[in-house]
């Protein structure tokens, strides 16, 4: 059993519990299904043992728009990923976001926004940038924008199943283009404009978009980056592209504050019948009434991409219904997004958290967007944004919070953050120390939810719950309907793949994260993978008919002894809790002397030391074994001398085990990361072993890989 804190670091108030969406859902289950649960673990167990009833209850509870046959919810097949969800049901994704049940479809009867703004419409999007820009759209205005773009798309001949791509900043135009695309039943796919040209082509050339929305440039850390040339080169390399729509995000030319080339956008591409137009001209089409194309539950909605650091990115196809149903469950029940909430997540259009954030429109909430560096024009810009825009749900990467801690930022001393009720973290493991930092220096009365899932499932396996306590260093719970377990890797090694379904899940100790039952948001497949070979190899080669997610972690247990519990009392939801600790990626697990060590266990200790900004650990093959190598990026003015090396080793040894202590500690000036900010242990391991990293365009800083090549320190004891 994992070591546990004796007391939670946050416990929800009775008012928070009673006012939550999950409390309303439990009441719904009692009223409509005569079901009563004493605590969350009972609810979770029911949700995975009654698959069809559970997912069908969500359709009813959230009043999803569409034609749903709740008599055929789940058709199981012999193969995990060939199961069918809601096979006789149809819906439209955009309709469910543009006309959420709690925002009236009557344009003259939309509830006012929670700031009593003079605009009578409920705000849908507030879009901000590091350059000081701010714009907003009400739900009415958002519908009008989508109506115009959808009409223009239809005039171009965009139909159900066509691919539409975006190379865009995190701005309202990206959301409008996505919603217009999905209203027609076409498929949306996007990349962030900071992707390299080849990185974009590696993705888009596989899916062959017919229409591309792109910006002329973007802002980052005080710089204006003009990408006109890159955009046109990309467009010219896409043979099926008929139209390129340019969003003039940068002010280029004489009015620009910095010297950048003037806009030289041509009126056509280098191929026949492919044209270029600006967003304003594209929007000038005579708007028709907005119609929503009914599509099958399992029809494709999004194409997302794997990081592509070990080869060409995989094109992961996610379904309309699976994405919507999973997202409303996670946003409303697990994150407690309500109609008066303003939700912010620091993300780009190239990370699945953008797709997840946008689905908050389904709850009638207001999205707060930010484009640019999270530390420009000053280090606390995101907290200033949260304070100014009355953000109630704030999300960022674990690395962001660790960086704020290292920089000794103290938001609570500067900002009230009075509306803030929930903080979210993902992208990597949120360290125990980051929990301390957030509660001490940002806000005490918040539900801090570390969430874990990924692009593969466009959602989460483990995440938060506003009615459960928060324990230091732990994810609060396993998601409803997700049959998650951890499996002992040593047992796996001695069991044939065909027999892995009989493996006993771990109740104590560390293991590999698996999901034992299908779930709606699993991919429907990979693009251009008709026999599902790539799909199978990605998730099902380790265990027979069991999803292997690639994370390494363990369960934790907390019991609150409450006598004479009335099982129909919804406030007793927090009496029993099973949480999760993630120790890193399975494929990055270190194995010195045959002992498996999660890299996050080392990072947590090393990054306590003020002299170290960040670190990356790999296993180096050495004398028929593996030795742990730790690379550290030091704070400015610090040298990696003998005392510092001794301090690092001592901190690791005292707080973990002697096996965790690295054999070598080496200073580097940079650590390679993906464009979404994740460190790439496998790429560094390959470089150390002389194995080429074939797809460096997937990295934000590929030049950093050279720092790890052919190091003299790694050729000796």
For each residue, the residues with C-beta under 8 A, 3 or more apart:
1: 4 507 508 556 557
2: 508 554 555 556 557 581
3:
4: 1 471 556 557 558
5: 8 9 471 472 473
6:
7:
8: 5 11 469 470 471 558
9: 5 435 439 470 471 472
10: 439 444 445 446 447 448 469 470
11: 8 469 470 574
12: 16 17 447 466 467 468 469 574
13: 16 17
14: 17 18 571
15: 18 19
16: 12 13 19 20 421 447 466 467
17: 12 13 14 20 23 466 467 570 571 573 574
18: 14 15 23 570 571
19: 15 16 23
20: 16 17 23 24 336 466 467
21: 24 25 332 333 336 337 338
22: 25 26 333 334 336 465 466 467 573
23: 17 18 19 20 26 27 467 570 571 573
24: 20 21 27 28
25: 21 22 28 29 61 333
26: 22 23 29 30 37 43 570 573
27: 23 24 30 31 570
28: 24 25 31 32 57 60 61
29: 25 26 32 33 35 36 37 57
30: 26 27 33 34 35 36 568
31: 27 28
32: 28 29 57 60
33: 29 30 53 57
34: 30
35: 29 30 46
36: 29 30 567 568
37: 26 29 40 42 43 46 567 573
38: 42 565 567 572 575 576
39: 42 43 572 573 574 575 576 577
40: 37 43 44 465 467 468 477 573 574 576 577
41: 44 45 576 577 578
42: 37 38 39 45 46 576
43: 26 37 39 40 46 47 480 573
44: 40 41 47 48 477 478 480
45: 41 42 48 49
46: 35 37 42 43 49 50 54
47: 43 44 50 51 54 480 481
48: 44 45 51 54 481 482 483 517
49: 45 46
50: 46 47 53 54
51: 47 48 54 55 73 74 481 517
52: 55 56 73 74
53: 33 50 56 57 73
54: 46 47 48 50 51 57 58 480 481
55: 51 52 58 59 73 74 85 325 481 520
56: 52 53 59 60 70 73
57: 28 29 32 33 53 54 60 61
58: 54 55 61 62 64 325 328 329
59: 55 56 62 64 68 70 325
60: 28 32 56 57 63 70
61: 25 28 57 58
62: 58 59 101 328 332 362
63: 60 101
64: 58 59 68 91 96 324 325 328
65: 91 92 95 96 99 101
66: 89 90 91 92 95 96 294 321
67: 89 90 91 294
68: 59 64 86 89 91
69: 72 86 88 89
70: 56 59 60 73
71:
72: 69 75 86 87 88 89
73: 51 52 53 55 56 70 85 86
74: 51 52 55 83 84 85 86 518
75: 72 83 84 85 87
76: 83 518
77: 82 83 84
78: 82
79: 82 83 545
80: 83 518 540 545 546 547
81: 518 522 523 525 532 535 536 539 540
82: 77 78 79
83: 74 75 76 77 79 80 518
84: 74 75 77 87 298
85: 55 73 74 75 297 298 319 321 322 518 520
86: 68 69 72 73 74 89 297 298 321
87: 72 75 84 296 297 298
88: 69 72
89: 66 67 68 69 72 86 296 297 321
90: 66 67 294 295 296 297
91: 64 65 66 67 68 95 96 294 295 297 320 321 324
92: 65 66 95 96 182 183 185 292 293 294 295 320
93: 96 97 182 301 320 323 324
94: 97 98 146 179 180 182 183 292
95: 65 66 91 92 98 99 183 292
96: 64 65 66 91 92 93 99 100 324 362
97: 93 94 100 179 358 359 361 362
98: 94 95 139 142 143 146 179 183 290 361
99: 65 95 96 103 105
100: 96 97 103 339 361 362 363 364
101: 62 63 65 364
102: 339 363 364
103: 99 100 110 111 122 139 339 364
104: 109 110 111
105: 99
106: 109 110
107: 110 140 143
108:
109: 104 106
110: 103 104 106 107 120 121 122 138 139 140
111: 103 104 122 339 364
112: 116 117 120 121 122
113: 116 117 119 121 122 123 138 366
114: 340 342 390
115: 390
116: 112 113
117: 112 113 123
118:
119: 113 123 136 138
120: 110 112
121: 110 112 113 138 139 140 141
122: 103 110 111 112 113 138 139 339 364 366
123: 113 117 119 126 136 137 138 139 366
124: 137 138 139 141 142 361 366 367
125: 136 137 142 172 175 366 367 369
126: 123 134 135 136 342 366 367 368 369 389
127: 133 134 135 136 137 171 172 369 371
128: 133 134 368 369 370 371 385 389
129: 132 133 134 169 171 219 370 371 372
130: 219 220 221 222 370 371 372 373 376 377 381
131: 219 372
132: 129 377
133: 127 128 129
134: 126 127 128 129
135: 126 127 172
136: 119 123 125 126 127
137: 123 124 125 127 141 142 145 172
138: 110 113 119 121 122 123 124 141 142
139: 98 103 110 121 122 123 124 142 143 364
140: 107 110 121 143 144
141: 121 124 137 138 144 145
142: 98 124 125 137 138 139 145 146 172 175 176 179
143: 98 107 139 140 146 147 290
144: 140 141 147 148 287
145: 137 141 142 148 149 172 176 283
146: 94 98 142 143 149 150 176 179 180 183 290
147: 143 144 150 151 287 288 289 290
148: 144 145 151 152 283 284 285 287
149: 145 146 152 153 176 177 180 282 283
150: 146 147 153 154 180 183 184 288 290
151: 147 148 154 155 285 286 287 288
152: 148 149 155 156 282 283 284 285
153: 149 150 156 158 164 180 181 184 186 211
154: 150 151 157 158 184 288
155: 151 152 285
156: 152 153 210 211 242 243
157: 154 242
158: 153 154 162 164 181 184 186 210 211
159: 162 184 185 186
160: 184 185 186 293 295 299
161: 185 186 187 300
162: 158 159 184 186 187 209 210 211
163: 186 187 189 207 208 209 210 303
164: 153 158 177 181 186 187 188 189 209 210 211 212 213
165: 188 189 190 191 204 207 209 211 212 213
166: 174 177 178 188 189 190 191 212 213 214 349
167: 190 191 192 193 195 200 212 213 214 215 227 231 234
168: 171 173 174 177 190 192 193 213 214 215 247 249 349
169: 129 174 192 193 215 218 219 249 348 349 371
170: 174 347 348 349 354 369 370 371
171: 127 129 168 174 175 215 247 249 369 371
172: 125 127 135 137 142 145 175 176 369
173: 168 176 177 213 247 279
174: 166 168 169 170 171 177 178 190 213 349 354
175: 125 142 171 172 178 179 358 367
176: 142 145 146 149 172 173 179 180
177: 149 164 166 168 173 174 180 181 188 213 245
178: 166 174 175 181 182 188 190 358
179: 94 97 98 142 146 175 176 182 183
180: 94 146 149 150 153 176 177 183 184
181: 153 158 164 177 178 184 186 187 188
182: 92 93 94 178 179 185 186 188 301 320
183: 92 94 95 98 146 150 179 180 290 291 292 293
184: 150 153 154 158 159 160 162 180 181 293
185: 92 159 160 161 182 293 294 295 299
186: 153 158 159 160 161 162 163 164 181 182
187: 161 162 163 164 181 207 300 301 302 303
188: 164 165 166 177 178 181 182 301 302 303
189: 163 164 165 166 203 204 207 209 302 303 304 305
190: 165 166 167 168 174 178 349 350 354
191: 165 166 167 195 199 200 203 204 305 349 350
192: 167 168 169 195 348 349 350 351 675
193: 167 168 169 214 215 217 218 225 227
194: 218 220 225 348 675 700
195: 167 191 192 199 200 203 350 675 697
196: 199 200 697
197: 200 201 230 233 234 697
198: 201 202 697
199: 191 195 196 202 203 308 675 697 698
200: 167 191 195 196 197 203 204 230 234
201: 197 198 204 205 234 237 238
202: 198 199 205 206 308 312 313 695 697 698
203: 189 191 195 199 200 206 207 305 308 313 315
204: 165 189 191 200 201 207 208 209 212 234 238
205: 201 202 208 237 238
206: 202 203 312 313 315 527 528
207: 163 165 187 189 203 204 303 315 527
208: 163 204 205 238 239 240
209: 162 163 164 165 189 204 212 238 240 241
210: 156 158 162 163 164 240 241 242 243
211: 153 156 158 162 164 165 241 242 243 245
212: 164 165 166 167 204 209 234 235 238 241 243 244 245
213: 164 165 166 167 168 173 174 177 245 247 279
214: 166 167 168 193 227 231 234 235 244 245 246 247
215: 167 168 169 171 193 218 227 231 246 247 248 249 250
216: 226 227 228 231 246 247 248 249 250 252 263 265
217: 193 224 225 226 227 228 249 250 252 260
218: 169 193 194 215 224 225 227 249 250 371 372
219: 129 130 131 169 222 223 224 225 250 371 372
220: 130 194 223 225 372 373 376
221: 130 372 373 375 376
222: 130 219 373 376 377
223: 219 220 258
224: 217 218 219 250 256 257 258 260
225: 193 194 217 218 219 220
226: 216 217 229 250 252 260 261
227: 167 193 214 215 216 217 218 230 231
228: 216 217 231 232 252 261 263 264 265
229: 226 232 233
230: 197 200 227 233 234
231: 167 214 215 216 227 228 234 235 244 246
232: 228 229 235 236 244 265 266 269 276
233: 197 229 230 236 237
234: 167 197 200 201 204 212 214 230 231 237 238
235: 212 214 231 232 238 241 244 269 274 276
236: 232 233 269 270 271
237: 201 205 233 234
238: 201 204 205 208 209 212 234 235 241
239: 208 271
240: 208 209 210
241: 209 210 211 212 235 238 244 269 274
242: 156 157 210 211 273 274 275
243: 156 210 211 212 274 275 276 277
244: 212 214 231 232 235 241 269 274 275 276 277
245: 177 211 212 213 214 276 277 278 279 282
246: 214 215 216 231 265 276 277 278 279
247: 168 171 173 213 214 215 216 278 279
248: 215 216 251 252 263 278 279
249: 168 169 171 215 216 217 218
250: 215 216 217 218 219 224 226 256 260
251: 248 255 256 257
252: 216 217 226 228 248 256 260 261 262 263
253: 256 262 263
254:
255: 251
256: 224 250 251 252 253 259 260
257: 224 251
258: 223 224
259: 256
260: 217 224 226 250 252 256
261: 226 228 252 264
262: 252 253
263: 216 228 248 252 253
264: 228 261
265: 216 228 232 246 276 278
266: 232 269 276
267: 275 276
268: 274 275 276
269: 232 235 236 241 244 266 274 275 276
270: 236 274
271: 236 239 274
272:
273: 242
274: 235 241 242 243 244 268 269 270 271
275: 242 243 244 267 268 269
276: 232 235 243 244 245 246 265 266 267 268 269
277: 243 244 245 246 281 282
278: 245 246 247 248 265 281 282
279: 173 213 245 246 247 248 282 283
280: 283 284
281: 277 278 284
282: 149 152 245 277 278 279 285
283: 145 148 149 152 279 280
284: 148 152 280 281
285: 148 151 152 155 282
286: 151
287: 144 147 148 151
288: 147 150 151 154 291
289: 147
290: 98 143 146 147 150 183
291: 183 288
292: 92 94 95 183
293: 92 160 183 184 185
294: 66 67 90 91 92 185
295: 90 91 92 160 185 299 320
296: 87 89 90 299 320 321
297: 85 86 87 89 90 91 319 320 321 322
298: 84 85 86 87 319 320 321 322 524
299: 160 185 295 296 319 320
300: 161 187 303 317 318 319 320 524
301: 93 182 187 188 318 319 320 323 324
302: 187 188 189 317 318 323 355 458
303: 163 187 188 189 207 300 315 316 317 318 527
304: 189 315 316 318 352 355 455 458
305: 189 191 203 308 313 314 315 316 455
306: 313 314 316 455 456 538
307: 313 674 676 678 680 698
308: 199 202 203 305 311 312 313 314 695 697 698
309: 674 680 682 683 693 695 698 699
310: 682 683 686 693 694 695
311: 308 694 695
312: 202 206 308 695
313: 202 203 206 305 306 307 308 695 698
314: 305 306 308 526 534 538
315: 203 206 207 303 304 305 526 527 528
316: 303 304 305 306 455 456 458 523 526 527
317: 300 302 303 523 524 525 526 527
318: 300 301 302 303 304 322 323 458 521 523 524
319: 85 297 298 299 300 301 322 323 520 521 524
320: 91 92 93 182 295 296 297 298 299 300 301 323 324
321: 66 85 86 89 91 296 297 298 324 325 520
322: 85 297 298 318 319 325 326 519 520 521 522 524
323: 93 301 302 318 319 320 326 327 355 359 458 459 521
324: 64 91 93 96 301 320 321 327 328 359 362
325: 55 58 59 64 321 322 328 329 520 521
326: 322 323 329 330 457 458 459 519 520 521
327: 323 324 330 331 356 359 362 458 459 521
328: 58 62 64 324 325 331 332 359 362 363
329: 58 325 326 332 333 334 479 480 481
330: 326 327 333 334 335 356 459 460 463 479
331: 327 328 334 335 337 356 359 360 362 363
332: 21 62 328 329 335 336 337 338 363
333: 21 22 25 329 330 336 465 480
334: 22 329 330 331 449 460 463 464 465 466 477 479 480
335: 330 331 332 343 393 422 424 449 463 464 466
336: 20 21 22 332 333 421 422 447 466
337: 21 331 332 341 343 360 363 365 393
338: 21 332 341 363 365
339: 100 102 103 111 122 363 364 365
340: 114 365 392
341: 337 338 360 363 365 366 392 393
342: 114 126 365 366 367 368 389 390 391 392 393 419
343: 335 337 357 360 365 366 367 368 391 392 393 395
344: 367 368 369 370 382 385 386 389 391 393 394 395
345: 353 354 356 357 394 395 396 424
346: 370 374 382 395 396 397 400
347: 170 351 353 354 357 395
348: 169 170 192 194 351 354 675 676
349: 166 168 169 170 174 190 191 192 354
350: 190 191 192 195 354 675 676
351: 192 347 348 354 455 676
352: 304 355 356 454 455 458
353: 345 347 356 357 395 426
354: 170 174 190 345 347 348 349 350 351 357 358
355: 302 304 323 352 358 359 458
356: 327 330 331 345 352 353 359 458 459
357: 343 345 347 353 354 360 367 395
358: 97 175 178 354 355 361 367
359: 97 323 324 327 328 331 355 356 362
360: 331 337 341 343 357 363 365 367
361: 97 98 100 124 358 364 365 367
362: 62 96 97 100 324 327 328 331 359
363: 100 102 328 331 332 337 338 339 341 360
364: 100 101 102 103 111 122 139 339 361
365: 337 338 339 340 341 342 343 360 361
366: 113 122 123 124 125 126 341 342 343
367: 124 125 126 175 342 343 344 357 358 360 361
368: 126 128 342 343 344 385 386 389 391
369: 125 126 127 128 170 171 172 344
370: 128 129 130 170 344 346 374 381 382 385
371: 127 128 129 130 169 170 171 218 219
372: 129 130 131 218 219 220 221 376
373: 130 220 221 222 376
374: 346 370 381 382 396 400
375: 221 378 379 381 403
376: 130 220 221 222 372 373 381
377: 130 132 222 381
378: 375 381 384
379: 375 404 407 409
380: 383 384 409 411 414 415
381: 130 370 374 375 376 377 378 384 385
382: 344 346 370 374 385 386 394 396 400
383: 380 386 387 409 411 414 415 417 442
384: 378 380 381 387 388 415
385: 128 344 368 370 381 382 388 389 391
386: 344 368 382 383 389 391 394 415 417 420
387: 383 384 390 391 415 416 417
388: 384 385
389: 126 128 342 344 368 385 386
390: 114 115 342 387 418 419
391: 342 343 344 368 385 386 387 394 419 420
392: 340 341 342 343 419 420 421 422
393: 335 337 341 342 343 344 420 421 422 423 424
394: 344 345 382 386 391 420 422 423 424
395: 343 344 345 346 347 353 357 423 424 425 426
396: 345 346 374 382 400 401 424 425
397: 346 400 401 425 426 427 428 676 677
398: 401 402 425 426 427 428 429 430 431 434 450
399: 402 403 427 428 614 677
400: 346 374 382 396 397 403 404
401: 396 397 398 404 405 425 430 434 437 438
402: 398 399 405 406 431 433 434 607 614
403: 375 399 400 406 407
404: 379 400 401 407 409 411 437
405: 401 402 408 409 433 434 437 441
406: 402 403 607 610 613 635
407: 379 403 404
408: 405
409: 379 380 383 404 405 441
410: 413 414 441
411: 380 383 404 414 415 417 441 442 443
412: 415 417 441 442 443
413: 410 441
414: 380 383 410 411
415: 380 383 384 386 387 411 412
416: 387
417: 383 386 387 411 412 420 442 443
418: 390
419: 342 390 391 392
420: 386 391 392 393 394 417 423 443 446
421: 16 336 392 393 446 447
422: 335 336 392 393 394 446 447 448 449 464 466
423: 393 394 395 420 438 442 443 446 447 448 449
424: 335 345 393 394 395 396 449 450 451 464
425: 395 396 397 398 401 430 434 448 449 450 451
426: 353 395 397 398 450 451 452 453 460
427: 397 398 399 676 677 678
428: 397 398 399 600 678 679
429: 398 450 582 583 584 600 603 604
430: 398 401 425 434 435 450 473
431: 398 402 434 435 473 600 603 604 607
432: 435 436 472 473 604
433: 402 405 436 437 604 607 608
434: 398 401 402 405 425 430 431 437 438
435: 9 430 431 432 438 439 448 470 472 473
436: 432 433 439 440 472
437: 401 404 405 433 434 440 441 442
438: 401 423 434 435 441 442 443 446 448
439: 9 10 435 436 442 443 444 446 448
440: 436 437 444
441: 405 409 410 411 412 413 437 438
442: 383 411 412 417 423 437 438 439 446
443: 411 412 417 420 423 438 439 446
444: 10 439 440
445: 10
446: 10 420 421 422 423 438 439 442 443
447: 10 12 16 336 421 422 423 464 466 470
448: 10 422 423 425 435 438 439 464 470
449: 334 335 422 423 424 425 463 464 465 470 475 476
450: 398 424 425 426 429 430 464 474 475 476
451: 424 425 426 460 462 463 464 475
452: 426 460 461 462 463 475 551 580 582
453: 426 456 457 458 459 460 461 462 463
454: 352 457 549
455: 304 305 306 316 351 352 458
456: 306 316 453 523 538 539 549
457: 326 453 454 460 461 519 521 522 523
458: 302 304 316 318 323 326 327 352 355 356 453 455 521
459: 323 326 327 330 356 453 479 521
460: 330 334 426 451 452 453 457 463 479 482
461: 452 453 457 478 479 482 484 513 515 549
462: 451 452 453 475 476 477 478 479 482 484 580 582
463: 330 334 335 449 451 452 453 460 475 476 477 479
464: 334 335 422 424 447 448 449 450 451 468 475 476 477
465: 22 40 333 334 449 468 476 477
466: 12 16 17 20 22 334 335 336 422 447
467: 12 16 17 20 22 23 40 573 574
468: 12 40 464 465 476 477 573 574 577
469: 8 10 11 12 476 558 574 577
470: 8 9 10 11 435 447 448 449 474 476
471: 4 5 8 9 474 476 556 558 577 579
472: 5 9 432 435 436
473: 5 430 431 432 435 581
474: 450 470 471 556 579 580 581
475: 449 450 451 452 462 463 464 579 580 581 582
476: 449 450 462 463 464 465 468 469 470 471 577 579
477: 40 44 334 462 463 464 465 468 577 578 579 580
478: 44 461 462 482 484 578 580
479: 329 330 334 459 460 461 462 463 482 484
480: 43 44 47 54 329 333 334
481: 47 48 51 54 55 329 519
482: 48 460 461 462 478 479 515 519
483: 48 515 516 517 519
484: 461 462 478 479 513 514 515 516 580
485: 505 506 513 514 515 516
486: 505 506 510 511 512 513 514 553 554 555
487: 491 492 500 503 505 506 511 512 514 543
488: 491 492 503 504 506 509 511
489: 492 493 511 512 586 596
490: 493 494
491: 487 488 494 495 503 504
492: 487 488 489 495 500 503 512 542 543
493: 489 490
494: 490 491
495: 491 492 499 500 502 503
496: 499 500
497: 500 541 542 543 544
498: 544
499: 495 496 502 503 544
500: 487 492 495 496 497 503 542 543 544 546
501: 516 543 544 545 546
502: 495 499
503: 487 488 491 492 495 499 500 543
504: 488 491
505: 485 486 487 511 514 516
506: 485 486 487 488 509 510 511 554 555
507: 1 555
508: 1 2 554 555
509: 488 506 554
510: 486 506 552 553 554 583 596 598
511: 486 487 488 489 505 506 552 553 554
512: 486 487 489 492 542 548 550 551 552 586
513: 461 484 485 486 548 549 550 551 552 553 582 586
514: 484 485 486 487 505 543 546 547 548 549
515: 461 482 483 484 485 519 546 547 549
516: 483 484 485 501 505 546 547
517: 48 51 483
518: 74 76 80 81 83 85 522
519: 322 326 457 481 482 483 515 522
520: 55 85 319 321 322 325 326
521: 318 319 322 323 325 326 327 457 458 459
522: 81 322 457 518 519 547
523: 81 316 317 318 456 457 526 535
524: 298 300 317 318 319 322
525: 81 317 529 532 535
526: 314 315 316 317 523 529 532 534 535 538
527: 206 207 303 315 316 317
528: 206 315
529: 525 526 532 533 534 535
530:
531:
532: 81 525 526 529 535 536
533: 529 536 537
534: 314 526 529 537 538
535: 81 523 525 526 529 532 538 539 540
536: 81 532 533 539 540 541
537: 533 534 540 541
538: 306 314 456 526 534 535
539: 81 456 535 536 547 548 549
540: 80 81 535 536 537 543 544 545 546 547 548
541: 497 536 537 548
542: 492 497 500 512 548
543: 487 492 497 500 501 503 514 540 546 547 548
544: 497 498 499 500 501 540
545: 79 80 501 540
546: 80 500 501 514 515 516 540 543
547: 80 514 515 516 522 539 540 543
548: 512 513 514 539 540 541 542 543 586
549: 454 456 461 513 514 515 539
550: 512 513 585 586 587
551: 452 512 513 582 584 585 586
552: 510 511 512 513 582 583 584 585 586 589 596 598
553: 486 510 511 513 580 581 582 583 598
554: 2 486 506 508 509 510 511 580 581 583
555: 2 486 506 507 508 578 579 580
556: 1 2 4 471 474 578 579 580 581
557: 1 2 4 577 578 579
558: 4 8 469 471 576 577 578 579
559: 575 576 577
560: 574 575 576
561:
562: 565 572 575
563:
564:
565: 38 562 569 572 575
566: 569 572
567: 36 37 38 572
568: 30 36
569: 565 566 572
570: 17 18 23 26 27 573
571: 14 17 18 23
572: 38 39 562 565 566 567 569 575
573: 17 22 23 26 37 39 40 43 467 468 570
574: 11 12 17 39 40 467 468 469 560 577
575: 38 39 559 560 562 565 572
576: 38 39 40 41 42 558 559 560
577: 39 40 41 468 469 471 476 477 557 558 559 574
578: 41 477 478 555 556 557 558
579: 471 474 475 476 477 555 556 557 558
580: 452 462 474 475 477 478 484 553 554 555 556
581: 2 473 474 475 553 554 556
582: 429 452 462 475 513 551 552 553 598 600
583: 429 510 552 553 554 589 597 598 599 600 601
584: 429 551 552 588 589 598 599 600 601
585: 550 551 552 588 589 599 681
586: 489 512 513 548 550 551 552 589
587: 550 682
588: 584 585 599 618 681 682 685
589: 552 583 584 585 586 596 597 598 599
590: 596 597 598 599 602 617 618 619 626 628
591: 594 595 596 597 619 626
592: 595 597 619 625 626 627 628 659
593: 625 626 659
594: 591
595: 591 592 659
596: 489 510 552 589 590 591
597: 583 589 590 591 592 601 602 628 659 660
598: 510 552 553 582 583 584 589 590 601
599: 583 584 585 588 589 590 602 603 616 617 681
600: 428 429 431 582 583 584 603 604
601: 583 584 597 598 604 605 656 660
602: 590 597 599 605 606 615 617 628 630 652 656 660 662
603: 429 431 599 600 606 607 615 617
604: 429 431 432 433 600 601 607 608
605: 601 602 608 651 652 655 656 660
606: 602 603 609 612 615 630 632 648 651 652
607: 402 406 431 433 603 604 612 614 615
608: 433 604 605 651
609: 606 612 644 647 648 651
610: 406 635
611: 634 635 638 644
612: 606 607 609 615 632 633 634 635 648
613: 406 633 634 635
614: 399 402 607 632 633 671 679
615: 602 603 606 607 612 630 631 632 633 671
616: 599 630 631 671 679 681 684
617: 590 599 602 603 628 629 630 631 662 681
618: 588 590 628 629 631 681 684 685 688
619: 590 591 592 626 627 628 629 685
620: 626 627 628 629 663 664 685 688 689 714
621: 625 626 689
622: 625 626 627 663
623:
624:
625: 592 593 621 622
626: 590 591 592 593 619 620 621 622
627: 592 619 620 622 662 663 664
628: 590 592 597 602 617 618 619 620 660 661 662 663
629: 617 618 619 620 662 663 664 666 688 714
630: 602 606 615 616 617 648 662 664 665 666
631: 615 616 617 618 665 666 667 668 671 684 708
632: 606 612 614 615 640 648 665 666 667 668
633: 612 613 614 615 667 668 669 670 671
634: 611 612 613 638 639 640 667
635: 406 610 611 612 613 638
636:
637:
638: 611 634 635 644
639: 634 644 667
640: 632 634 644 645 665 666 667
641: 644 645
642: 645 646
643: 646 647
644: 609 611 638 639 640 641 647 648
645: 640 641 642 648 649 665
646: 642 643 649 650
647: 609 643 644 650 651
648: 606 609 612 630 632 644 645 651 652 662 665
649: 645 646 652 653 661 662 665
650: 646 647 653 654
651: 605 606 608 609 647 648 654 655
652: 602 605 606 648 649 655 656 660 661 662
653: 649 650 656 657 658 660 661
654: 650 651
655: 605 651 652
656: 601 602 605 652 653 659 660 661
657: 653 660
658: 653 661
659: 592 593 595 597 656
660: 597 601 602 605 628 652 653 656 657
661: 628 649 652 653 656 658
662: 602 617 627 628 629 630 648 649 652 665
663: 620 622 627 628 629
664: 620 627 629 630 713 714
665: 630 631 632 640 645 648 649 662
666: 629 630 631 632 640 711 713 714
667: 631 632 633 634 639 640
668: 631 632 633 671 704 707 708
669: 633 707
670: 633 701 703 704 707
671: 614 615 616 631 633 668 679 684 704
672: 679 680 683 684 699 700 701 702 704 705
673: 677 678 679 680 699 700 701
674: 307 309 677 678 680 698 699 700
675: 192 194 195 199 348 350 698 699 700
676: 307 348 350 351 397 427
677: 397 399 427 673 674 700
678: 307 427 428 673 674
679: 428 614 616 671 672 673
680: 307 309 672 673 674 683 684 699
681: 585 588 599 616 617 618 684 685
682: 309 310 587 588 685 686
683: 309 310 672 680 686 687 693 699 705
684: 616 618 631 671 672 680 681 687 688 705 708
685: 588 618 619 620 681 682 688 689
686: 310 682 683 689 691 692 693
687: 683 684 690 691 693 705 708 709
688: 618 620 629 684 685 708 709 711 714
689: 620 621 685 686
690: 687 710
691: 686 687
692: 686
693: 309 310 683 686 687 696 702 705
694: 310 311
695: 202 308 309 310 311 312 313 698
696: 693 699 702 705
697: 195 196 197 198 199 202 308 702
698: 199 202 307 308 309 313 674 675 695
699: 309 672 673 674 675 680 683 696 702 704 705
700: 194 672 673 674 675 677
701: 670 672 673 704
702: 672 693 696 697 699 705
703: 670 706
704: 668 670 671 672 699 701 707 708
705: 672 683 684 687 693 696 699 702 708 709
706: 703 709
707: 668 669 670 704
708: 631 668 684 687 688 704 705 711
709: 687 688 705 706
710: 690
711: 666 688 708 714 715
712: 715 716
713: 664 666 716
714: 620 629 664 666 688 711
715: 711 712
716: 712 713
717:
